[in-house]
Amino acid sequence: MTAVSATAASRQAPTDFAAVQALVAEDARQVDALIRRRLASEVLLVNQVAEHIVAGGKRLRPLVVLLAARAAGIRGDGHVAAAAIIEFIHTATLLHDDVVDESDLRRGRRTANSLFGNAASVLVGDFLYSRAFQLMVDLDAMPVMRLLADTTNAIAEGEVLQLMHIHNPDTTEADYLRVIERKTAILFAAAAQIGGLLAGLAQDQVRALRGYGHALGMAFQIADDILDYEADEGALGKHLGDDLAEGKPTLPLIHAIARAGGAEATALREAVASGGREHLPEVLAAIRSHGGLDYARTQAGHHATAATAALAALPASPYRDALAFLAGFAVSRGA
């Protein structure tokens, strides 16, 4: 057992997010330092855009890498590079997403595309993807490279799938779940799986970690879509009703449309088809009257429960407890 894991083993299970972060604080510091080093470019605009987008945030996905690796009993520091890779991939997707969505606010700050323009955001996103693959080569672990190559390809598919359903009031719950699986859950799944791969866990345990990450990602995205309809805008860090404004039918609204009838159903369908925020009060009222938020919360809770159950394949440790905490945290944010 390493010095870090021996110290952690004597601690109680974390009871808040800060305690989870404290378990892998030294690992996280190394990840941050590596990210800063590998962000550096001779091109000034690359540095400016990249620095803007990586500032802030909880870095939840790299945290999953670190905790999964420690829960798996990793030796060495390969998980530090893996966590940085996951963050680079995630950040690249954010840059591209904000361009596609024409967003002007993220984490309470102006988006990179609103500050530097769409072209710069897309190209720096490409720079971050290429940096991620350079780090993969340095890591020299073919199973990890294969996993992340497949993951980035699936994320791109998810973005295209979502684009196909923009302004589409006929989007079903199954359609929505396929989108968020590729767009969000698959990167969480990879983050958890990498920890097990690098630690040399048995295949069934690696599969369990992947299952944990997948379920965590599903819970996280459904909860995020709930917040878009009920969070305090200042706490949310973006405009309330952004999904509706962009014509994105997410689970609370899909549920309401499926249960509405007559003029109400027509109005909801038109709100999705047209986008914008002018119909937000009516949409919110319909979502609440048909239990859309409660339904989505229940579904997020089911995924969080599945995530926690998957961890039974791992030996007991504060790191495993921390992963379980994250499953609950994913659905309680903003509650």
Helices and strands as residue ranges (DSSP letters): H 3-9, H 17-23, H 25-39, H 44-54, H 60-71, H 78-101, E 105-106, E 109-110, H 112-116, H 118-139, H 142-165, H 173-180, I 181-185, H 186-199, H 203-230, H 233-236, H 242-245, H 251-259, H 262-274, H 280-289, H 292-310, G 311-313, H 318-332
